[in-house]
Amino acid sequence: MRSVSVIVPCYNEEAHIGFLLEALVKQTYPLDHLEVIIADGMSTDRTREVIAGFAHTHPELRIRLVDNPKRIIPAALNAGLAAAQGDYVVRLDAHSIPAPDYIARCVTDLEAGLGDNVGGVWIIRPACPDWIARSIAIAAAHPLGVGDARYRHGGSPGWVDTVPFGAFRRDLFEQIGCFDETLLTNEDYEFNARLRGQGRRVYLDPQIRSEYIARPTLGALARQYWRYGYWKFQMLRRYPKTLRWRQALPPIFVSGILGLLLLSLFWSWAAYLLLIVLVTYLGTLLIGALPAAWRMREVRYLVGVPLAIATMHFAWGMGFLWSLITWLLGRKT
């Protein structure tokens, strides 16, 4: 039986790392063929104590802690890869809770040759029980929020552009290279772009499932999606052909809103058009929130879900545009 290295980037995850470790110790894949490598960005909370305590009480699960002084995700992944000894590598996140058969299914699909990178679908879980956190979790899996990203809302198995996390043969990194440390986010999408550029395949298996803990507040969500948008443009500079419509719409929409807002200072028709666009947009978000509000008998979702989706759109779009503007200004200086 093949050995597996699970690599996990981590920084100040005292509240979540225990859930991941509990899920890993419950894996159906034999634990004596499994190692967990946590690349920690020098956490300042009790993350390392939690990890050490879990390792002490669960000696059957081999846990190794490596330092990531750069405190960025791609550097953490590369540090984990450098320490990995398994035949296969499964990348997970400190906010994730893999299903008990997660690793076993990843290995089965890799051995079947279904893809060079294999992954599954996210089940988004709220970070806490309050209504805004639950609204954010719904928005993070809603088609209006994430478009046609199949790993967010399931679908049929098949080849895709990217999957969350991913499982690979370890020798693949000798052929493709490691994760790009110049990208603070979107490092997985960039890796998959290189992989697909060499004629290899990324495979989505909906039976591979993990829970992902969403951000707890709109502020945290906005910061997350600002980073996504900012670094997406940096990645697209290198791989422009990887742009998808769901990624282009937020910066186009935000540009249109800002343009109409500016024009409305001089022409009344722009103010009327801006009003029409905003009313239509808000109405669409409200209609999109209706099924969740009805299904869960929670009227506050009619406010929370649209707020969360709008936060995702505007933060992603503004981050993308700011990245574009700073790049253009940098070229002119």
Secondary structure, 3 states (H helix, E strand, C coil): CCCEEEEEEECCCCCCHHHHHHHHHCCCCCHHHEEEEEEECCCCCCHHHHHHHHHHHCCCCEEEEEECCCCCHHHHHHHHHHHCCCCEEEECCCCEEECCCHHHHHHHHHHCCCCCEEEEEEEEECCCCCHHHHHHHHHCCCHHHHCCCHHHHCCCCEEECCCCCCEEECCHHHHHCCCCCCCCCCHHHHHHHHHHHCCCCEEEEEEEEEEEECCCCHHHHHHHHHHHHHHHHHHHHHCHHHCCHHHHHHHHHHHHHHHHHHHCCCCHHHHHHHHHHHHHHHHHHHHHHHHHHHHHCCCCHHHHHHHHHHHHHHHHHHHHHHHHHHHHHHHHC
